[in-house]
Amino acid sequence: MGFRCGIVGLPNVGKSTLFNALTETQAAQAANYPFCTIEPNEGRVAVPDDRLDTIAKIGGSAKIIETQLSFVDIAGLVRGASKGEGLGNQFLANIRETDAIVHVLRCFEDDDITHVEGKVDPIADAETVEMELMLADLESLEKRVPNLAKKAAQGDKEAKAAATVLGQALDLLREGKPARLTVPRDAEEERLFNQAQLLTAKPVLYVCNVEEDAASEGNEFSARVFEKAKAENASAVIVSAAIEAELVTMPVEERAEYLEALGLAEAGLARIIRAGYELLGLITFFTVGPKEARAWTVAKGSKAPQAAGAIHSDFEKGFIRAETMAYADYVQYNGEAGAKEAGKWRSEGKEYVTQDGDIMLFRFNV
């Protein structure tokens, strides 16, 4: 399991340049005019994790397999998209199919790159896109909620629950607030809320695309975005798409020195992944053996059978137990044998909650 992030924003904010850099491809055409992305481009990238290299070395693994995640480059939205302006609802549908929204905001001045609104204002840009998503959700719920209310009046219990939770979302949207502020009362309401696939229910990560000189500390534009994110209990990161584009043209061994010269500890991809994991509540567990060391991604709070299911559905169906140890113990005692001798190798049942960094071996019977 990874996660699928839709990269959105107004035209000419650096979406496609960032996508190309992140996926180390030129699959998305980056050009200085609106709507250069006609179809959503998707790229899969490996999640960097130093722990995987460490356990592979200790375990003598012949192969290393990172967990994967997807980025989808979605064409620039413009004012009126919810009513079909620009490329309209086609792209709202593309956003609906993602797990989270990576909202790229232009936080740099450049007279050579036009801005669709005629000025650089990342807060106004964010509000333009957010308004279009809210209007699309509003239109959807204003049709759906009355129908659910009618069914609820006829005794349909599921419709009653859906009418309650989606009605709350509708009230928020009418107040100009995103649906993600809705608080379902129980697991059933949460299921029905998620089933609605509302655009503004998706978690949002703001990416401040700054000029190269501001990549380390940011600038006045990015500072305003961080204030907005804090007020919304959202996340934000600073990235220079220009730097990321330059990085992928370099030999791997030269990248660290280049970043250090710019005052950066790591590439933008790593910062986006870390923020994305935190945003979606994801964790990583590992499997290790002579053939391969591999990283797997599950939602925080997943129990052992669910973690087993990330590897193969049969593992979850026939789950017996999970043999596991913490990453720190695996390293400290130099592998499985040492961890067992130290009493750090545990046998866990169906109720065990997977922890970030767990090294696991599943026993199952199908």
N, C-alpha and C positions, 0 to 999 in steps of 0.2 A: 504494500500500500504506500502510495506517495500522496501528493495532492496536486490539484490542477488549478493554477492561478491564471485568471484572465487579466492581461495587461491593458488597461483602459486609460483614456485621457483625451483631451482635445487634440486636434491635428497639430503636428509640428512641435510637440513637447519632448520628443525623443523616445517614444514608445518602441518603434521598430529598430532604432539604433541600439537601444538597451536589449531588446529581444535578440538581435543578432549577436551581441556580445555575450549575453548570458548563455546562449546555446552554441556559441562558437560556430555559427553558420551564417550564411547570407540568404537564408530562406525567405526572410521578409524584406521586401524592397523598401529601402529608406530613401525618401525623396522630399524635396522642399515644396510640397503642395499637398492639400488635403486629400484624403481618401486614396493614398497610394497603396494601402493594403485593401485589396478587393475581397479576398477570402481570408478567414482567420488562419494564421500560421501557428502550428504547434511544434514545440521542440522539447525533447526530453533531456534532462541533464542529471548528472550524478551528484548526490549530496556529499560534499567533502566532510570527512570525519576522521581526525587523527587517531582516534581510538581503534578504528578498523585496521589501520596499518600496524598498530602495536600488537593487537591480538593475533594478527596474521603471522607476524614474526615469531611470537611466542609459540603459536600452534603449528608452525612449520607449514602453513597453507600454501599450496601451489598457485592459488588464484585468489584475487580479491574482487568482490562484487559489491559495489555501493548500492544503496537504495536510490530510487529514481523519483524525480518529480517533473511535472510538465508546466511549461509556460505557453499560454496562448496569446498571440498578438492580435488584438481586435482593433478594427479600423476606428479612426478618430470619431468621437461623437461630437455633435454640434447642437446648439440650441434648437429645440423643436424635433429632436430625434424620436421622442415618444409619439409624435404625430406623423412620423414618416419623413421628416426633413433629413437632408443629407442621405445617408444610407440606412437610416431609420431602424425599424423594428427587427430587421434581419440581424443587426448586431446586438440588439437587446437580447435576442434569443441566444446568441453566442455567449453572452455574459451569463445567462441563466444556467448554462451547462457547466459552469465552473464552480469550484469549492470556495474560492476567495477572490477578492478583487485587489489587484496591485494597481493603485491609482497613481500614474506618473504625472507629476506637476512640473511645469517649466519654472525653474528658479534661477534663470540666467538671462542676461541681456545680450543680444546679438543682432545688430542691424541687418546682417545678411540672411537671417532666418525669419521669415514672416510669422506673425502671430494672427490666428484666425479672428481674434477679438480686437486686434490693433494695439494691444498693450500687454506688458508682462504683469500679471497679477494672479499668483497661484491660488489665492483664496477664492477669488471670483471664478477662476477656472474650475476649482473643485465644486463650488456651489452650482455651476452650470451643469456639470455632469450629474451631480447628486439630484438636482431638480428633475432632470429627465428620467432618472431611474425611479424617483418617487412618483412622478406622474404616470409612468407605466404601471407601477404597482397599484396606484390609486385607481386607475381605470379597471384593472383586473379585479380588485376587491369590491369595487362598487357594483359589479355585476354578480360576483360570487357570493358575497355575504347575504344579500336579500334572499337568494335562492336557498342558501343553507338555513336561514331563519324559517322559511316556509316548511322545509322538511323537518326541522326541529319541532315546529308546532304540531306536526303530524305524528310525533313520537319517535323520530329517528334520533337515537342517542349519539351516534357518531357525528351527525350533522349538528347537533346541539353543541357538542364539544368544539367542533370546528368553527361554528358561528361565534362562539365565545372568544376563542383565541385570535381568530382572524378579524373579528370585530374590534378587538383591542388594537390590532395592527392598523386597521382602517382609521381609527380615531387618531392614532399617532401621525399617520400620513396626512390627514386633514389639518393637523397642527403644524405641518412642515417638518416632521421628524421621521427618521428612518425606521423601518419595521423591525430592525434588529434590537430596538429598545423594548420590544415586547417581552413579557416575562410569563411563559407558560406555567400553569399551576402544577401540572403533573406530567408523567412520561407520555401519556396518551395525547395531551394537548401539544406537547413538544413534537411528537411524531407528525401530527396533523399540520402543525405550523411549518415544519421542515418540508413536508410533502407539497406545500403550496409553492415552493421554489421562488419566493419573492426576491427581487433583485436587491432591495435595500436590507434584506435580512442577512446578506453575506458579509462576513468580516472584511474589513478594508485595511490595507497597508498603504500608507502614503509614501511614495518614493520621490524625494526632492532631487530633481536632476539639476545639478549645479555646474558652474564652470570649473575648469581644472584647479584653479587657485583656491577654490572654496571647498574642495573635496574632503579636506581634513576637518575643518571646523564649521563649514556651512556659511551662510550669508544672511542678510536681513530677510530675504524671501523665505529661506528654509526655516528661519526662526519663527516666522509667523505660522508656517505649516505645523511645526512642532507644538505651538500653542493651541492650534485648532485640534490636533490629534489628542493632546492631553485633555482638553475640554470634553472630547467625545469618548474618552477612555479607549482611544484607538492607538495604532502604532505608526511610526514614521522612521524612515532611514534616509541618510544622505548618500547619494551616488552621483558620480560623474559618468554619464554614458560615454563621453568622449574618451575618458581614461579606460573604461572597460573595453571599448572598441580597439584601443591601442594595445591593451594587454594581450588580446587574443592573437595579435600578429607576431608576438614575441615568442622565442623559445621558452619553454617552461622554466628552465634554470635561471633565466634573467628576470623573471617577473617579480620575485621578492625584492630584489635590489631596486627595481624601478618603483615599486610601491613605497619602499623605505625612503627613497629620495623625495617622494611626494608627502611624506609624513603619514602614510597609511599603513596600518598593521595587516590588513587583509583586503582582498578584492571585494567589490560590491556584491558579487554573487553570494559570498558567504554571509554578508550582513542581511541580504534579503531572505536567504534561507532561514537564518536564525530567527529573524523577526516573523517569518511565515510560520515556522514551527510553533513559536510561542503564541501567535495569533490563533492558530487552529488547535492548539493543545495537543501536539503530536510528540511522541517520544520514539527512541530508537532502541531496538534490542538486536543481539548478534547471535549468529551460529558460527561455529568454527570447527575445522577438522583438517586433515591432511590435504584433501582435495581443494577446499575453498574456505575462506572467511567471508561472511556475508552480513550486511546490515539490512534490517527490516524496519518499517515504520508502522506504528499503530497509534490509535488515539490514547491519550492519557486516561488512565482508569480502566483500560482493557484488561480483562481477566485472561488467565493462561490459555483457555481454549480459543479465545478470539485471536490471541497472538499466534497460536498454532495455525489458525485459519488464514493468517496472512501469508503463510508458506503454501498451504494447500487446503482446500475445503475438507478433504478426507481426514486431515490431521485434527480438525475441529470436531468433525462428526464422531470420530472414534477415539477422542482424547481420553487418555488414562491418567497421565501425570506429566509434569514438567520438571526436569532436573535442571537446576539453575544455580548460578553464582553471580555475584556482583562483579562488574568490570574491574573495580579497584582490587578485589581479592584475587581475581585471575592474574592480574599484573604482579601484585605483591608476592604471590606464591608461585609465580612462573608457570602458570598453566593449570590444567585440570587436575593432574595427579597431585600437585602440591596443595591445591585448594581443598581437595578431598582429605588429604592427610591432616590439614589444619582445621577440618570440620566446617569448611565454608561452602561445601557442595551440598545443596538442599534438594529434597524431593517435595514438590508442591502440587496441590490438587486443583480442582476446578475453580475454587474461590480465590486463588492467588491473583493479586493485582500486579501486572507486569510493571517493573520499574525501568526507568531510563538507564541504559547501559547493561542491562541483564544479559548474560550469556546463557543460552537455553538449548536444551535437548529435549525433544518431545517424544513421549511414549504413547503410542496409539494402536488401536485395533479396528480394522474395517472388515 
